[in-house]
Amino acid sequence: MPAKYEGLDFYNIDAHLTDEERMVRDLVRQWVDDKVLPIIEKHNRAHTFPDELIPEIGEMGLLGMNMEGYGCAGMSNVAYGLACQELERGDSAIRSFVSVQGSLAMHPIHSFGSEEQKQKYLPKMARAELIGCFGLTEPDYGSNPGGMVTKAVEDGDHYVLNGAKMWITNGTIADLAIVWAKLIPQGGTLADGVIRGFIVEKGDPGFSAPEMHGKHSLKASVTSELVFEDCRIPKDRILPHVHGLRGPFSCLNNARYGISWGVLGAAQACFHSARDYALTRIQFDKPIASYQLVQNKLAWMLREITKGQLLALHLGRMKDDGTMFHEQVSLAKMNNVDIALDIARIARDMHGANGILDEYPVMRHMANLETVKTYEGTHDIHNLILGRWITGIQAFF
Ligand SMILES: Cc1cc2nc3c(=O)[nH]c(=O)nc-3n(C[C@H](O)[C@H](O)[C@H](O)COP(=O)(O)OP(=O)(O)OC[C@H]3O[C@@H](n4cnc5c(N)ncnc54)[C@H](O)[C@@H]3O)c2cc1C
């Protein structure tokens, strides 16, 4: 029997969690050990998402878990963060699935939807009976979503959408897509358009979601295009309570928060693999763990993971008491992804040639974290957000 997984907790963060938060963390931790780790390499090799896990993710109450009502679990943001951490210890694809469903698809309906939309979609999404995705990025507009060219126009009691989204997690398997598009007034041009959120359902005429192929990262996640060719949706599918980029940015803020916890799970998986390998790998007649250079690397990993955990916990407590502001999320997302990626790269190196094999999780995490560095705001964009906060000067363009 392999030893039960114990997370890294050098500063006894456990003591600062509630019983409920510890319970969620332990439940998800055990589930990842039992259900994710035994199958994830197979799915990663095959470029497939483990669909078979979706009902269990719903049963555990992880979808929209930090939201109130409509079948959501109503737990703290710290509990949500801890769940993300454990899920991403399994694989970024699993955490991405949960982030997209909760923070990017359920959150906009919960915050900006009509009562009818909430009743119709949220309970089923919480139970994983309906899967959602979030369409913001376009082929020519990634870091600059305000430039989007996907548009909607009114036509009687319908909206007609034209355009394309790219890099959309869960797109092909989704039952509904939250699509951000510019609503053009009658007789107006794209320049007159206002960004609005629309709920597009699988099967709507003129809508397709082909899967993208050829990824070296997040291979166990479904990534898709969303294509709208005179796609007609009823008028009651617009999100009535939000206009402009505030809508998608509010979703991204929630997802980025989850990422700042999630990547600590990937980092811990790499740290533990590197430590175990270093203790057993003999070179020059001694375990490589006995060499100062190797210990220095492990000590650095411990230091950075511990700092990242304190950052995430404090951010979560501020989110729970309503004092968090979005620049603080940028700092945590950027920092924690950065250290996780560096830890994965160093862990890969410490495994020598074995580090490139899928017998060890390190290269999979390393490759995944390259995506996590880019999506939900690149490293550069978060630096620009912080630069603007520090100086008051906008340096995006
Ligand atoms: C696997 C995967 C899943 C994804 N899932 C989703 C999803 O579900 N929904 C969704 O809408 N999107 C999704 N994305 C898209 C992701 O959010 C974008 O890739 C991201 O916003 C960056 O956009 P881009 O790729 O167009 O890069 P670009 O914006 O073209 O950036 C390229 C480079 O230029 C830099 N750069 C850009 N602007 C500036 C500037 N002003 N100053 C300095 N440097 C700058 C960037 O930091 C980056 O290094 C996903 C991406 C991936 C890889």
The ligand as a MOL file (V3000), in Angstrom:
LIG
                    3D

  0  0  0     0  0            999 V3000
M  V30 BEGIN CTAB
M  V30 COUNTS 53 58 0 0 0
M  V30 BEGIN ATOM
M  V30 1 C -5.5450 25.4800 -23.4810 0
M  V30 2 C -6.1760 26.8340 -23.4480 0
M  V30 3 C -7.4660 26.9870 -22.9600 0
M  V30 4 C -8.0970 28.2370 -23.0070 0
M  V30 5 N -9.4020 28.3460 -22.5720 0
M  V30 6 C -10.0760 29.5110 -22.8270 0
M  V30 7 C -11.4940 29.5980 -22.5740 0
M  V30 8 O -12.1180 28.6540 -22.0490 0
M  V30 9 N -12.1580 30.7250 -22.9330 0
M  V30 10 C -11.5090 31.8010 -23.5010 0
M  V30 11 O -12.1770 32.7950 -23.8080 0
M  V30 12 N -10.1580 31.7560 -23.7290 0
M  V30 13 C -9.4380 30.6460 -23.4160 0
M  V30 14 N -8.0840 30.5730 -23.6700 0
M  V30 15 C -7.4400 31.6950 -24.3390 0
M  V30 16 C -6.5180 32.5120 -23.4450 0
M  V30 17 O -7.2570 33.2330 -22.4920 0
M  V30 18 C -5.6740 33.4180 -24.3500 0
M  V30 19 O -4.7620 32.5690 -25.0270 0
M  V30 20 C -4.9380 34.4980 -23.5870 0
M  V30 21 O -5.8180 35.5140 -23.1660 0
M  V30 22 C -3.8250 35.1410 -24.4160 0
M  V30 23 O -4.2940 35.5310 -25.6670 0
M  V30 24 P -3.4790 35.1050 -26.9850 0
M  V30 25 O -3.1930 33.6580 -26.9390 0
M  V30 26 O -4.2380 35.6420 -28.1330 0
M  V30 27 O -2.0800 35.8380 -26.8620 0
M  V30 28 P -1.7770 37.3650 -27.2540 0
M  V30 29 O -2.7330 38.2760 -26.6060 0
M  V30 30 O -1.5990 37.4730 -28.7160 0
M  V30 31 O -0.3550 37.5540 -26.5540 0
M  V30 32 C 0.8680 37.1000 -27.1210 0
M  V30 33 C 2.0280 37.6220 -26.2740 0
M  V30 34 O 2.0100 39.0560 -26.2980 0
M  V30 35 C 1.9750 39.5570 -24.9720 0
M  V30 36 N 1.2110 40.8020 -24.9460 0
M  V30 37 C -0.0570 41.0000 -25.3710 0
M  V30 38 N -0.4180 42.2900 -25.1750 0
M  V30 39 C 0.6470 42.8960 -24.5910 0
M  V30 40 C 0.9000 44.2260 -24.1320 0
M  V30 41 N -0.0210 45.2070 -24.1960 0
M  V30 42 N 2.1070 44.5000 -23.5900 0
M  V30 43 C 3.0530 43.5340 -23.4970 0
M  V30 44 N 2.8890 42.2450 -23.9160 0
M  V30 45 C 1.6810 41.9480 -24.4480 0
M  V30 46 C 1.3070 38.4640 -24.1450 0
M  V30 47 O 1.6380 38.5790 -22.7750 0
M  V30 48 C 1.9010 37.2110 -24.8060 0
M  V30 49 O 3.1840 36.9710 -24.2760 0
M  V30 50 C -7.3990 29.3590 -23.5380 0
M  V30 51 C -6.0730 29.2140 -23.9560 0
M  V30 52 C -5.4610 27.9740 -23.9140 0
M  V30 53 C -4.0440 27.8330 -24.3930 0
M  V30 END ATOM
M  V30 BEGIN BOND
M  V30 1 1 1 2
M  V30 2 1 2 3
M  V30 3 2 2 52
M  V30 4 2 3 4
M  V30 5 1 4 5
M  V30 6 1 4 50
M  V30 7 2 5 6
M  V30 8 1 6 7
M  V30 9 1 6 13
M  V30 10 2 7 8
M  V30 11 1 7 9
M  V30 12 1 9 10
M  V30 13 2 10 11
M  V30 14 1 10 12
M  V30 15 2 12 13
M  V30 16 1 13 14
M  V30 17 1 14 15
M  V30 18 1 14 50
M  V30 19 1 15 16
M  V30 20 1 16 17
M  V30 21 1 16 18
M  V30 22 1 18 19
M  V30 23 1 18 20
M  V30 24 1 20 21
M  V30 25 1 20 22
M  V30 26 1 22 23
M  V30 27 1 23 24
M  V30 28 2 24 25
M  V30 29 1 24 26
M  V30 30 1 24 27
M  V30 31 1 27 28
M  V30 32 2 28 29
M  V30 33 1 28 30
M  V30 34 1 28 31
M  V30 35 1 31 32
M  V30 36 1 32 33
M  V30 37 1 33 34
M  V30 38 1 33 48
M  V30 39 1 34 35
M  V30 40 1 35 36
M  V30 41 1 35 46
M  V30 42 1 36 37
M  V30 43 1 36 45
M  V30 44 2 37 38
M  V30 45 1 38 39
M  V30 46 1 39 40
M  V30 47 2 39 45
M  V30 48 1 40 41
M  V30 49 2 40 42
M  V30 50 1 42 43
M  V30 51 2 43 44
M  V30 52 1 44 45
M  V30 53 1 46 47
M  V30 54 1 46 48
M  V30 55 1 48 49
M  V30 56 2 50 51
M  V30 57 1 51 52
M  V30 58 1 52 53
M  V30 END BOND
M  V30 END CTAB
M  END
